[in-house]
Every structure is written in C-alpha cells, then in structure tokens.
Amino acid sequence: MAERGVTDIFTRHPASVGESYTEHFGVAIRYSGRMFAAGFCALVHAFLPFLFEKTASGIVRRMVADMDRRTGTPAAAPQIVPAE
C-alpha cells in the first residue's frame, strides 16, 4: 500500500491535467527553460535597457497563450490592489 501512495504523489497532478508523469515532466522542463530565458533577458535589460526591450514580456505572453491553448481556459486577469 505504501508503494501505491508514493506513486500517487508523483502522478496525481499530471493526471489531473490529462498527462502522464513523463509528459508533464517534459512540459514543465520546457516552461522552466522559457522562464530562465525570460529572467535572463529581464536581468540584462535592467542594466542595459537598450537590449531585450520586449523579449522577456514576449516570452511570458507566448507561455500564457500556450497554457491557455493547452487548458482550454484563459488565464485569470491579475487582481490589482490600489495603493493606500
């Protein structure tokens, strides 16, 4: 029974989004790579604003569009809390 519980913690979430563990691993690794690329571009842009002017935001927009396409539902709009 304990073996089944260990397997379940690795497969429950992937199954909830219609993927096997291996499929979910691949998708997550690709998103991770894109996030690292976007973060690197944003970091360089912070010091050298003439470089990567729209690269990081473009990567994020494409990721959101890809996630929306994969899930069939658009991402929720962020809630903006007014400053006091």
VODOKOL-933869 format. One record per residue (C-alpha): residue number from 0; residue in three letters; chain; x negated, y, z negated. Coordinates in steps of 0.5 Angstrom, whole numbers. Layout:
<recs>
num residu chaine x y z
NUM ALA A X Y Z
...
</recs>
This chain:
<recs>
num residu chaine x y z
0 MET A 0 0 0
1 ALA A -6 5 -2
2 GLU A -9 4 5
3 ARG A -2 6 8
4 GLY A -2 12 4
5 VAL A -9 14 7
6 THR A -7 13 14
7 ASP A 0 17 13
8 ILE A -4 23 10
9 PHE A -8 23 17
10 THR A -2 22 22
11 ARG A 4 26 18
12 HIS A 3 33 21
13 PRO A 0 30 28
14 ALA A 7 26 29
15 SER A 11 32 26
16 VAL A 9 36 33
17 GLY A 9 30 37
18 GLU A 2 28 38
19 SER A -3 22 36
20 TYR A -8 24 31
21 THR A -13 24 37
22 GLU A -9 28 41
23 HIS A -8 33 35
24 PHE A -16 33 34
25 GLY A -17 35 41
26 VAL A -12 41 41
27 ALA A -15 43 34
28 ILE A -22 43 36
29 ARG A -20 47 43
30 TYR A -17 52 38
31 SER A -23 52 34
32 GLY A -27 54 39
33 ARG A -23 59 42
34 MET A -23 62 35
35 PHE A -30 62 34
36 ALA A -31 65 41
37 ALA A -26 71 40
38 GLY A -29 72 33
39 PHE A -36 73 36
40 CYS A -33 78 41
41 ALA A -30 82 36
42 LEU A -36 82 32
43 VAL A -41 84 38
44 HIS A -35 89 40
45 ALA A -35 92 32
46 PHE A -43 94 33
47 LEU A -43 95 41
48 PRO A -36 98 43
49 PHE A -37 98 50
50 LEU A -38 91 50
51 PHE A -32 86 50
52 GLU A -27 91 50
53 LYS A -21 87 51
54 THR A -24 80 50
55 ALA A -22 78 43
56 SER A -15 80 44
57 GLY A -14 77 51
58 ILE A -17 70 48
59 VAL A -12 71 42
60 ARG A -6 72 47
61 ARG A -7 66 51
62 MET A -8 62 45
63 VAL A -1 64 43
64 ALA A 2 63 49
65 ASP A -1 56 50
66 MET A 2 55 43
67 ASP A 9 58 45
68 ARG A 9 53 51
69 ARG A 7 47 47
70 THR A 12 48 42
71 GLY A 18 51 46
72 THR A 19 57 41
73 PRO A 16 64 41
74 ALA A 11 66 35
75 ALA A 15 70 30
76 ALA A 13 77 30
77 PRO A 9 79 24
78 GLN A 12 83 19
79 ILE A 10 90 18
80 VAL A 10 92 11
81 PRO A 10 100 10
82 ALA A 4 103 6
83 GLU A 6 106 0
</recs>
